[in-house]
Amino acid sequence: MVSVEQVMQALEQVMDPEIHRNIVELGMVREVKIKEQAVQVTIALTVPNCPLQGTIAADVERAVTGLDAGLKPQVTMTAMTPQEKERMVSKLRQSRKEPAHQSLAGQMNKVKSIIAVMSGKGGVGKSTTAALLAAGLRKQGLRVGILDADITGPSVPKLLGVNEVPVMGPLGIVPPLSSGGIKLMSINLLLQEQDEAVIWRGPLISGAIQQFWNDVFWGDLDVLLVDLPPGTSDAALTVMQSLPVSGVVIVTSPQDLADMVVRKAARMAEQLHVPIIGIVENMSYVICPHCGERHEIFGKGRAEEMALAFNTQFLGQLGLDSELTRLSDAGEIEAYSNPDVERVVAQVRDTLTA
């Protein structure tokens, strides 16, 4: 017969997958009851319906049966009360010796690389490219998030099919997950109506972007992609100066006008000493569905020449594809597969910090 004390000691080996502290230390073990071979454990999650609750439950069961194979663990999941959350945050602050007014999210996030996706011109498929990069890197097993910095024209939630309202956890805002496991934060997830206009001046936009970085509990990520709005205004400046950006991916299209404006974005990155990872030329071609012939309907692009001029990589060309349009409109862009996209993703991954 095991005791409650023995079960609690065993549960000290169960770690919260995001906070990386054991669930006993965090105060998540609300109750343990033992009746003959049945061991009932009530776990208080930091946020309701935590996507990792299955992992925690399985770890609890293993810890209990590790004491005695004949034990029958019964795990019940609930959510922390405000008082329990306050106690947990206070304990974490004491252990980190952080001032009480500072958000814990920024202190506890562990993001290896931040890649900004930008273009000097709108309409070149920058958000689509950012979503394709995120989906491709996620398929390779990386932990991926997207910060949608296009405050006045957010489109990433639609592409990924995410409409869940973010919840406030004890450490900060918890970003919703896409069906493929991509963490996402966007202003559109906070609006009552998706088509509601965000009519903000530059300082408010900059403040929102900084909040999405500092007050969102991203947890452990291999890469955070930042989808920037077109141009070289406040939003792009805020991201490049306030976030530890590893590099930028620049998206262009074959038109001469796009080429000219996108060069401004490249020069901005240079002036702010942010490395340019490479240049992607989107909408480069279309494949005839009848004969299979490739047509450059917008003319021959000069992205490769631009890459040489800025001493960076030409990451590749992406074509117009009705299947991509269909999946994007359905919020299922993660299901899209294309060799050209895979080549671009592979080159971007090669640049990530080990």
C-alpha positions in Angstrom: 0.0 0.0 0.0 1.5 3.3 -1.1 1.0 6.6 0.8 0.0 10.0 -0.4 3.6 11.2 0.4 5.1 8.5 -1.8 2.8 9.5 -4.7 3.7 13.2 -4.3 7.4 12.3 -4.3 6.8 10.3 -7.5 4.9 13.2 -9.1 7.9 15.5 -8.5 9.4 13.7 -11.5 6.6 14.9 -13.8 7.6 18.1 -15.6 5.3 20.7 -17.1 6.3 20.5 -20.8 6.2 24.3 -21.3 7.4 25.7 -17.9 10.0 23.0 -17.3 9.2 22.8 -13.6 7.7 19.8 -11.8 4.0 19.8 -11.3 4.3 19.5 -7.5 6.5 22.6 -7.3 4.1 24.5 -9.5 1.2 23.6 -7.3 -0.6 21.8 -10.1 -1.3 18.7 -8.0 -4.5 19.7 -6.2 -5.4 16.4 -4.6 -4.3 12.8 -4.2 -6.7 10.1 -2.9 -5.8 6.4 -2.5 -8.4 3.7 -2.1 -6.9 0.2 -2.2 -5.1 0.0 -5.6 -6.9 3.1 -7.1 -4.9 6.3 -7.0 -6.9 9.4 -7.9 -4.8 12.4 -8.9 -6.4 15.8 -9.6 -4.3 18.1 -11.7 -5.0 21.8 -12.0 -3.9 23.0 -15.4 -2.4 26.5 -15.9 -5.0 27.2 -18.6 -8.3 25.4 -19.4 -8.1 22.7 -22.1 -4.3 22.9 -22.3 -3.2 21.2 -25.5 -0.5 19.3 -23.6 -2.8 17.9 -21.0 -2.6 14.5 -22.6 1.1 14.5 -22.2 0.9 15.5 -18.5 -1.8 12.9 -17.8 0.3 10.1 -19.4 3.4 11.2 -17.4 1.4 11.2 -14.2 0.1 7.7 -14.9 3.7 6.5 -15.5 4.9 8.0 -12.3 2.2 6.3 -10.2 2.6 2.9 -11.8 6.4 3.3 -11.4 5.7 2.9 -7.6 3.8 -0.3 -8.1 2.7 -1.9 -11.3 -0.5 -3.0 -9.7 -1.7 0.5 -9.0 -4.5 2.0 -11.1 -4.0 5.7 -11.6 -7.1 7.9 -12.3 -6.1 11.3 -13.5 -8.7 14.2 -13.5 -7.9 17.5 -15.2 -9.3 20.8 -14.1 -8.1 24.4 -14.3 -6.2 26.5 -11.7 -8.2 29.0 -9.7 -7.0 32.7 -9.7 -5.5 32.1 -6.3 -3.5 29.0 -7.4 -2.2 30.9 -10.5 -1.1 33.8 -8.3 0.8 31.5 -5.9 2.5 29.8 -8.9 3.5 33.1 -10.5 4.8 34.4 -7.1 6.9 31.2 -6.7 8.3 31.5 -10.2 9.2 35.1 -9.7 11.0 34.4 -6.4 13.0 31.6 -8.1 14.0 34.0 -10.9 14.3 37.1 -8.7 12.3 39.1 -11.3 10.5 42.4 -10.3 6.8 41.8 -9.7 5.7 44.3 -12.4 7.5 42.4 -15.2 5.8 39.8 -17.3 7.1 36.3 -16.8 6.4 35.4 -20.4 9.3 37.3 -21.9 11.7 35.9 -19.2 10.6 32.3 -19.6 10.3 32.1 -23.4 13.1 30.2 -25.2 13.0 31.1 -28.9 16.1 30.0 -30.7 15.6 31.9 -34.0 13.4 34.8 -35.1 12.9 35.2 -38.8 11.0 38.2 -40.2 9.3 37.8 -43.5 9.0 41.1 -45.3 8.5 42.9 -48.6 8.6 46.5 -49.6 5.4 46.0 -51.6 1.9 44.6 -50.8 0.3 41.8 -52.8 3.4 39.7 -53.5 2.2 36.8 -51.3 4.3 37.6 -48.2 1.8 36.2 -45.7 1.3 33.1 -47.8 5.1 32.6 -48.0 5.4 33.0 -44.2 2.6 30.5 -43.6 4.2 28.0 -46.1 7.6 28.4 -44.3 6.0 27.8 -40.9 4.1 24.7 -42.2 7.2 23.3 -43.9 9.4 23.8 -40.9 6.8 22.3 -38.6 6.5 19.2 -40.9 10.3 18.7 -40.3 9.6 18.4 -36.6 10.6 22.0 -35.5 8.7 23.9 -32.9 7.3 26.8 -34.8 5.3 30.0 -34.0 4.0 32.9 -36.1 3.8 36.5 -34.8 1.4 38.3 -37.1 2.8 41.8 -37.1 0.5 43.0 -39.9 -1.8 44.7 -37.4 -4.0 46.5 -39.9 -4.2 43.7 -42.4 -3.8 40.4 -40.7 -4.3 37.3 -42.8 -2.3 34.5 -41.2 -5.2 33.2 -39.0 -7.3 32.7 -42.1 -4.5 30.9 -43.9 -4.0 28.5 -40.9 -7.7 28.1 -40.1 -7.2 29.5 -36.6 -10.1 31.4 -35.0 -9.7 30.5 -31.4 -9.5 33.5 -29.0 -6.2 33.5 -27.0 -6.6 32.8 -23.3 -4.7 34.5 -20.5 -2.5 32.1 -18.6 -0.6 32.7 -15.4 2.6 33.5 -17.4 1.0 35.5 -20.1 -1.2 35.2 -23.2 -1.3 31.6 -24.5 -1.2 31.5 -28.3 -3.7 29.2 -30.0 -2.4 26.2 -32.0 -3.1 25.5 -35.7 -4.1 21.9 -36.7 -0.5 21.2 -37.4 0.8 22.5 -34.1 2.0 26.0 -35.1 1.6 28.6 -32.3 0.0 31.8 -33.6 -0.7 35.3 -32.2 -2.6 37.9 -34.3 -4.7 40.9 -33.7 -7.5 39.2 -35.7 -7.9 36.6 -33.0 -8.8 39.4 -30.5 -11.4 41.2 -32.7 -15.1 40.5 -32.3 -15.6 40.4 -36.1 -12.9 39.2 -38.5 -13.6 42.1 -40.9 -13.4 44.7 -38.1 -11.0 47.5 -39.1 -8.0 48.3 -36.9 -7.6 52.0 -37.3 -4.5 52.7 -35.3 -1.6 55.1 -35.6 2.0 54.0 -35.6 2.7 54.1 -31.8 -0.3 51.8 -31.1 0.8 49.4 -33.8 4.3 49.3 -32.4 2.9 48.8 -28.9 0.8 45.8 -30.0 3.8 44.2 -31.7 5.9 44.6 -28.6 3.1 43.1 -26.5 2.8 40.1 -28.8 6.5 39.5 -28.2 6.8 40.4 -24.5 3.4 39.3 -23.1 2.8 36.1 -25.0 4.0 32.9 -23.5 5.6 31.3 -26.6 7.4 28.7 -24.5 10.1 26.8 -26.3 10.4 27.4 -30.0 13.0 26.5 -32.6 11.8 29.4 -34.8 9.4 32.3 -34.6 8.3 33.7 -37.9 7.2 37.3 -37.9 4.9 38.3 -40.7 5.6 42.0 -41.4 3.2 44.4 -43.2 4.4 45.8 -46.5 6.8 48.6 -46.6 9.4 50.1 -44.2 7.3 51.9 -41.7 6.8 51.7 -37.9 5.9 48.0 -37.7 9.0 46.8 -39.6 11.2 49.2 -37.6 9.7 48.0 -34.3 10.3 44.4 -35.1 13.9 44.9 -36.2 14.9 47.1 -33.3 12.9 45.6 -30.5 13.0 41.8 -31.2 16.2 39.8 -31.4 15.7 39.1 -35.1 18.1 36.4 -36.6 17.5 37.4 -40.2 14.9 38.4 -42.8 13.4 36.6 -45.7 12.4 39.0 -48.5 9.5 38.1 -50.8 9.2 39.7 -54.2 7.4 39.0 -57.5 8.6 39.3 -61.2 7.2 42.8 -61.9 9.7 45.7 -62.3 7.6 47.8 -59.8 7.8 45.1 -57.2 11.6 44.7 -57.8 12.2 48.4 -57.2 10.1 48.7 -54.0 11.4 45.4 -52.5 14.9 46.7 -52.9 13.9 49.4 -50.3 13.1 46.7 -47.8 16.5 45.0 -48.4 18.2 48.3 -47.9 16.3 48.8 -44.7 17.5 45.5 -43.4 21.1 46.4 -44.3 20.9 49.8 -42.6 19.6 48.2 -39.4 22.3 45.5 -39.6 19.8 42.6 -39.8 21.1 39.7 -41.9 19.2 39.0 -45.1 18.7 35.2 -45.1 17.6 35.2 -48.8 15.0 36.3 -51.4 12.0 34.4 -52.6 10.4 35.2 -55.9 6.7 34.4 -55.6 4.1 34.2 -58.5 7.0 33.5 -60.9 5.1 31.2 -63.2 2.0 29.2 -63.8 1.7 25.7 -65.1 -0.8 25.2 -67.9 -3.3 22.5 -66.6 -3.8 21.2 -70.2 -0.3 20.9 -71.7 1.9 21.2 -68.6 3.9 24.1 -70.1 5.4 26.7 -67.8 4.4 30.3 -68.5 6.0 33.4 -66.9 2.8 35.5 -67.1 4.4 38.5 -65.2 7.6 38.4 -67.2 11.0 37.1 -66.2 11.9 37.9 -62.6 15.1 39.5 -61.4 15.1 38.2 -57.8 18.3 36.2 -58.5 20.1 39.4 -59.6 18.8 41.2 -56.5 20.1 38.4 -54.3 23.6 38.8 -55.9 23.4 42.6 -55.5 22.7 42.2 -51.7 25.2 39.3 -51.3 22.5 36.9 -50.1 20.9 33.7 -51.2 18.3 33.3 -53.9 16.0 30.9 -52.1 13.9 30.0 -55.2 10.8 30.6 -57.2 7.2 29.8 -56.2 4.5 29.6 -58.8 0.8 30.4 -59.0 -1.2 27.3 -58.0 -5.0 27.0 -57.8 -4.6 24.2 -55.2 -2.7 26.6 -53.0 -5.5 29.1 -53.4 -8.1 26.6 -52.5 -6.3 25.4 -49.4 -5.6 28.9 -48.3 -9.2 30.0 -48.6 -10.2 26.9 -46.6 -7.7 27.6 -43.9 -5.8 24.4 -44.7 -2.5 25.8 -46.1 -0.6 23.3 -43.9 -1.8 20.5 -46.2 -0.2 22.0 -49.3 2.7 20.2 -50.8 5.0 21.4 -53.5 8.7 20.6 -54.4 9.5 24.3 -54.9 8.2 25.2 -51.4 10.2 22.3 -49.9 13.4 23.6 -51.5 12.8 27.0 -50.1 12.0 25.6 -46.6 15.2 23.4 -46.7 17.4 26.4 -47.4 15.8 28.5 -44.7 16.2 25.7 -42.2 19.9 25.4 -43.1 20.4 29.0 -41.8 18.7 28.4 -38.4 20.9 28.5 -35.3 21.8 25.0 -34.2 
